[in-house]
Amino acid sequence: MIDSPIGPLTLTWDDEVDAVRGLHVHDQRDRDPDPAFGDPDGGACAGLDDLAGELDEYFAGSRRRFTVPVDPPGTAFSRAVWAVLAEVPYGTVTTYGALAAAVGRPRAAQAVGTANARNPVSLLVPCHRVVNAAGLPSGGGPGVDRKRLLLSLERGSP
């Protein structure tokens, strides 16, 4: 577990694919019930150490893109949504409708919302950068208040 300005973060690393499989706020819905930390022999996991450093830089305002590999488990549709979502630039927002159009399913905004809410690697795949049609943060994942805080951090606001 890593402390952060939005609460304790639980990290899941998969040694087989050598990537992050989960990053959840402690009280987030749809989080991994059985996180794995480090390697099975009890040693430190370099990937998690790298991620902890990148998260510190992000919360300090000096990192705009994460480089630690991620391999979130999900359906083909969810993974397509997350791939597009990963390209939303730091400090900007998009809508559920725009994401639906970007994955070739312009009428699937609600399904995009579901995939976004179930994003198992929040922050790394920035679900907080998705807003509703009115331009307001909404939905599941880390929660609306945390989404507002993250957007404020990215926009350099207090």
N, C-alpha and C positions, 0 to 999 in steps of 0.2 A: 504494500500500500504506500502511496506517495501523497503527502500533504500538498494542497494547492489552494489558491484563492477561491475556488468554487467548491471546496470540500475534498475529503480524501478520495483518491483515485485508485481503483483496483485495476491491475494490469494482468493480462493473460498472454503468455508467450508460448509458441509452439516450436519446439526444437526440431521437429521433423521438417517443417517448412521454413524454419528460421525466420519467423515473422511474428508480429503482434497479432493476436487473434481477438483481443478485447481490451478496451479501455473504458471503464465505467465510473461514474460518480457513485459514491457509496449507497445512495438511496434511489438510484435510477431504476426504472422499470426495464424489463427485458435484458437484465444483465446476466452474465455467466455465473451460475450458482457454484461452480467449482473452479476458481481461478488457479492457474499454475504459475508458480514463481520460480525463476532460475532453472537450474538443471536438476535432474533426478538425483544426482550425487550430493546435492546440497551446496554446490558452489554458486558463485555469483553468475548471473547470465549477462554477458556483455551487451546483448540487445536491449535488455531492460535498463541497464546502466546508461546506455546511449540515449534511450527514450527519456529517462529521468532528466538527463542533462538538457535535452531538447525542450522538454516541458518547462524546465526552469527558465530557459531562454525565451520561450514563448510568453510566459507570464510576466517576464521582465520587459517585454516589448521589443526584444532584439531578434526574434526568430519569426519569420513570416510563412515558412513552409517546413514541414517535417520530412526527414529523409529516412527514418527508420522504416524498414519494410513492414507492410501490413498485408494480412491475408484473412479478411473477415469472412466467417462462414455465413452463407445466405443463399437464397435462390438466385437463379440466373438474372431475373428481373431486378432484384435488390442489388446485386453486384453491379449491374449496369447503371442503376441510379447512383450508387456510391462512387463509381468511376467518374461519372459526370460531376457529381458533387465535389469530388476531390480537386477538381479544376477551378472551382469558384475562388477568385482571388481574395486574398487577405483583406479584411476591412470592407468588403462589398457584400451584397446580398443578392439572392435570386428568389424566385417564387416556385411553389410546387408545380404550377402550370408550365413554367419555363423548363423545369427539369423534365416534366412529362414529354414536352415537345422534343427536348434534346435526346431522349432515349427512343424517339420514334413512336410514342404513344400519347399524342396530345390530349386525349380525353381521360387519361389515367392519373390525374392530379391526386385523387384520393389514394390510389395505390402507391404513388410516390410518397405521399405523406406517411403511409404505413411503413414503407421501407425506410424512410428517414427516421421515424420514431424507433425502429428496431436496429438502427445502425450500431453495431457492437464496438466500433472504434471511434466514438465521438471525440471531438477535437482533431484527431488525425485526419478523419474524413469529416469536414466541418458542418455537421448538421445544424449548428447554430446560425449558419449563414442563409438559412431558408426561412422566408417569411410568407405569410398568407397574402391573398390578393389585395388586402388593405395595407400591406407593407409592415405588418406587425409580427413579431416573433410568436409562434404558436406551436402546439404539438407536444409530443413526448420527448424521448431522449433525456437530456440532462435537466430539462425543466425550463419554463419560460423565463423565470428570473435569472437563471444562470446564462441563458442565451443572451439576454439583454446585457448582462455583465461582460460576457465575452465580446459582444459587438462593440461595447463601449471601450473595452481594452484595445481592440483592434483599430478603433477610430481615434485613439489617443484622448478619449474623454475620461473624466474622473468617474 
